[in-house]
Amino acid sequence: MLSLFLTDSAKGQAESSKNISEQLYIQLGGEKQYVEIMSTSNKNPVLLFLHGGPGWPQTPQLRYFNSELTKSITIVAWEQPGCGKSFMKNPDPKNLSLEKLISDGHELTQWLKKKFKTRKIYLAGFSWGSVIGLNLVNRFPDDYSAYFGISQVINLKRSIDLSREWIKKEAELKNDTAMLRKIVMLEKKDTSFCKNDLDCFLKKYEMLTEYHGAIHNTKVEAEIDRSEKKYPDYKEYDWMKGFIYSADRLGNALFQTDLSNIKELKVPVYFFVGRYDWNLPTIVTEDYFKALLAPKKEMVWFENSGHEPLEEEAHAFDNELIKRIRHK
């Protein structure tokens, strides 16, 4: 009955602006992959979100922590092959490589531009997803209005070395002899402690979390865990299985990542970083940021966060992202 009281122009606007809640599988690179689209209006600017891990879907966390974004932005969560619902549907994708993920991301971008009838979209990459993201905006700058690197990976070897050194210094300050023994074994790559790069990375991460060097805001840790179990469609998902599978398949593309050769980008770039991120120490991002050429660039600091500002300071994160998309 409401439509009887609307002008013709108002009717058209009401009809054309629609809430979006889509959960679908799209054929990308010859394989079906899961995409979730969330927004209060199909007129909102579109942002493609690339999750971390690898093999660690961010979709439940986006629903739980960042739903405020959907009032101003159309969020597109893509679950890469070997991850999340893509992994549950296809537990052994034929091809899983960095180049394949970049290609799939490019294909998905074209699909989104066509679906939403727009020349450009926004792109955000979180942690591992930022490796794909930086490559995408470097190769296909005409597709993107801006890039948001959240806990951006630059040189993973340097980050791992600095992270280990931080744990060592903290252990020395605490006179934590047990942790110092672990550090020695990690430095020597003692196979009785960790067998390969992935195993050593996981051991180092466990040590890091003991000192709150990954998630700094400890009050949020239980909430993150709750978000992973809250939604029925993810209750059966084995998070570690997806991570191990993806990390094993990606191999050197993960541990030999070095993006410092990308010295110039043709799009505005925003690095969102947690002040206390010792998983990917921010000095690496800062050094890269200083040398990077871009039409606009900005380091956005979250003063009470570690590696996951989008959850540790969800409200501030949402506001900072929306502000930069509205006022680009």
N, C-alpha and C positions, 0 to 999 in steps of 0.2 A: 504493500500500500504506500510505502514511503516514496516510491518512484513517481507517484502522481503529483507530488509537491515539488519535484526537482525541475529545474530548467533543463532545456535540451543539452546545454554544454555541461551542466552538472551531472546529468544522466550519463553522458559519454565518459566523463572522468570517473564516475563511480564504477561503470562497467569495465573500463580499461585498467583500473588499478586494482589488482587482486592479490590477496594473501597467497604465498607460495609455501607448500610443504610437499616436496617431491622426494621419493626414494626410488631410485631406478638404477638399472644396469645399462651401461653404454658400451658399444663396441669400440674399443680403442686399440689400435695396433693388432687387430685380429682377435682380440680376447675381450670378453665381457668384464667390465670393471664397475664397481659401485660408486655412485655419486649421489650425494644428498644436498638438496637445495632448500634453503630456509630464508624466508623474508616476509615482512608484513605487506610488501608491495612489489609488484613486478616492475615498478618504475624506479626502484632504488638502484644505485650503481652496483655493479656486479664485482665481487671479489672471489677469486679462486684461491682456496687455502690448501697448502701442501703440508701434510702432516710430517711428524718426525719419526724417529726410530733408528733405522728403517723398520718397517713392519709394525709400527705403533700407531693405530688409527686415533685421530684426535676427535672424531665425531661425537662420542658421548660427552667428552669434556666441553666441546663447543656448545652442545645443548645445555649442559649443566651450568657452566660458568659464564658463557658469553652470549646468552640469548638476547641481551640488550642490543647487540649489534644489528639484529634483524629488523629493528625499527628504522634503521637508516641505511642499511646495506643488505644486498642479497648475498648471503654466504653460500659458497659452493664448496662442500667438503668432498674431496676425491680420495678414495682409498686405493692406493697403488697396488699393482699385482704383488701377491705375497703378503697382503696386509688386510686385516679387517674382514669385511663381508666379501671383498674380492677374493681373499684367501679362502674363506669358508666355501665360496661357490666353486673356486678352482684352486685346489691345494697344491698344484704343481704347474704353474704357468710355463709355457714353452720357452719364453725368452724373458729374462730378468737381468737387466743391465742398466747402468746410468744412461747410456745413449737411448735405450728403449724407453726409459721413464721420461726423458726430455722430449722424445718424439711423441709419446702418448700425451704429455702435458700440452704440447703444441696443438695436437689434434683436438684435445678437449677445449682448449682456448677457442679454436675456430668454431667448434660446435656451440659454445656459449655465446660467442659474438653473433652467430646466426640466430640462435634461439631468442636472444634478448634485443636483437636488431640494434646493435651498437658497434661502433668502430673499434673501441678499445675497452678492456676491462682492467681491474686492479689485480695485483698478484701479491700473495703473502706466503712466505716459506718459513716454517718453524724447524730449527735444528737441522736434522737430516734433510728435511724438505727445502731448506734454504740453499742446499747444493743444487738441487734441480731448479729452484727459483732463480738464482743468480745466473745460471746458464741460459734459462729461458729469456730473461730480459736482455741478456747480452746478445743472443742470437736473433731475437725477434722483437726488437724494441717498439716497432710500430703497432704491436698488439696490446701494449700496456700503458695505462695512464700513469702508474707509479708502482714501485716495488717496496714491500715491507719485509725486511730480513729480521726475523724474530729469533734471538739467540743464534746469530748467523755463524755458520761454519766458514772458515777461511782456509786455514792450514791445520789439518787435524793432528798431524804429528807434533807440531809445536804446541798445540792446545793440550794434548795428552801429557807432554813433558812438563809443561807449566803446572798443570793440574796435579801431577805427581809431586812436584817440588813444593806446592802449597800444602799438600797433605803431610809431607815430611817436616816442614817448618812448624805446622800445627802440632804434630806429634812430639817434636822436640820441646815446644813450649809447654806441653802438657806432661812431658816426661812419660809418654805412652810407649813403653818398650815393646809391647806386643805389636803395635802399629808400625814401629820403626823396623822390626824384624820383617814384617810384610813388605815394607817399602824396599828393603834390601833385596828380597826375593823378586819383587817386581822389576827392579832396576837390572838385575842379572838375568831376567827372563828365565828364572828357575822353573823347569818343567814340572817339578813336583808341586809347584804353587799354581802355575797357569800354563796351559799346553800350547796356546797359539795366540795370535793377536786379539781375536775375539774374546777368548777366555780371559786374557790379561786385562782387556778393556772392562769386562764385567766385574772382575775382581777389584780393579781400581775404582769403579763406580760404587761398589759396596763400601769400600773404604771411605770414599768421598762422602757418601750419605751419612756415615757415622759422625762426621764433623759438620753436617748441614751445608756442604759445599755445592750441592745440586739444588735441592729445594731449601731455600733459606727461611721462608715463612713456615715454621713447623705447624702452625695452627691449620694450615691448608692441606697438609699431607693426608689426613684422614678423609677430607673432603674429596681429594683427587681419587683416592681409593674407592670412595662411595660412588663417585661419578662413573667409574668403570663397571660397577655392578648394578647400577640403578635401573638401566633400561633392559627390558626383556630380550630385545634383539641382540644384545651383546653379552648376556649372562653366560652363554656357552663358549664365548670366545676365549681362547688360550693366548693371552697376551705375550708371554715369553716364547711360546712356540712360533708365533708370527715373527717376532723379532729375530730369533735365532735362525729361522729359515731364510729370511730376507738378508740378514747380515752375511750368512754363509754363501748365499748365491751371489751377492754383490761383491764380496771379497775385496780385492784391491781398490775398487772404486770407492769403498768406504774409508779404509785406513790410509790410503795414499792421496786423499783429497787435498788439493792445494789450488785454491782459486785466486791466488795473489797475482797471477798473470793477467787477470781481467782488470785492466787498469782504467778503463773508461766505460761508462754506461750512458745511454742516450735518454734515460728516463729519470724522473725524480726518485731518489732512494732514501729510505728511512730505516735505520737500524734500531730496533727495539731491544734494549739490553737490560738485564738485571744487575744491579750494583754488586751483588754477591755471587755471581755465576762463576764457579770454579770448575764446572764441567767443561765449558768452553770459555776459558778466561778472557775477560773483555779487553785486555791489553792487545790481544791479537786483532780483534775487531777495530779497536781504536787506531792501531798502526795502519791497517788497511784503509780505514775511513779517511785518514789524513792525506793519503796519497791518491785516493780515488777522484777521478774527474767525472762530474755529473752535472746536469743543468740545475739541480737542487739536491742537497744532501743534508741529513740531520741525524745526529745520535740522540735517541730518546731514552732517557734513563728512568728506571724504576727502582726507587731507593730502598724498597723493602722486599726485593725479589732476588732469587738466584737464577736458575736456568729456565724457569717457567713463569714469566711475568703474566702471561695471559690467564693463569689460574691463581698465582700468588697475589696478584693485585688486579683482579678481574675488572672491577669497576673503572679503575684508572686506565687500564689497558684499553677497554672498550671506548672510553672517552677520547683517548689520544688517537686511536685509529680513526674514529668517526670524524674528529676535528680535521685530520689531515686529508681525508677524502672529501669532506665538504668544502674545505678552503684551499684546495690544491693550487 
